[in-house]
Amino acid sequence: MSEEEVRVRVLLLLGDQAEIVADVPPAERAEPARYPAAEIAAAVGLETRELPGKVLAASVGRDDRLSGWRLAQ
């Protein structure tokens, strides 16, 4: 089984968590998911404070959790 890749957007930071949504029009988005901001920032080579507004690519795991963060092309 191959991993699915998705494009997501970092909405904002809440404490040490980043709120992540699918990179689709707001009316089509599901509720945001939260992931550790430091983990994402380290993976993409940015400061944590630079994450809001960034579009990223990530792999969807079997448990539907995202990993393998990278800046979207």
PyMOL commands that set and color helices and strands:
alter all, ss='L'
color gray80, all
select helices_A, chain A and resi 26-28+37-44+48-50
alter helices_A, ss='H'
color red, helices_A
select strands_A, chain A and resi 4-14+17-22+33-36+55-60+66-71
alter strands_A, ss='S'
color yellow, strands_A
deselect
rebuild
show_as cartoon
